Amino acid sequence: MTQDSEAAQFMRHAIALAYQGMSGGHGGPFGAVIVKDGEIIGQGHNRVLSAKDPTAHAEVTAIRDASKYLQAFDLSGCEIYVNGMPCPMCMSAIFWARIGKVFYGAPPKDAEAIGFDDAKFYLELAKAPEEREVPAIFLQECHAEALACFKSWADNDSRIPY
């Protein structure tokens, strides 16, 4: 019998978290593990139902857990293991967290087969903002005020970039 790779061990841990969340009635069948230097520093499972929070996906809960553990919002040098390919929201959170690599156990077609159609969201995001199902509309009359707010941030020497 061959020994599991370290990556497979982390993925199996993410899958176990998915089962844990499902059995607790917390949400869908998703688990995530964040690893830095070979050590698990954050983990989570889907909690959309129990938290009554549509953003409480496994990846987001794991990012929150890892950030708390490291006391940092920048997770550079980390990798995330997820049993399903992350949705657009979670991929965005992964980008914002500066996680360097994503490992996933099942492609989007497998999640779609059980009712999770992330492909629709990816297609919507590819459209021009004003042409999406939920249109994003530029409110020109407030542009100067919004820009002044941005300038205030940029001019603040004590800001912490992220």
Disulfide bonds with the S-S distance in Angstrom:
none
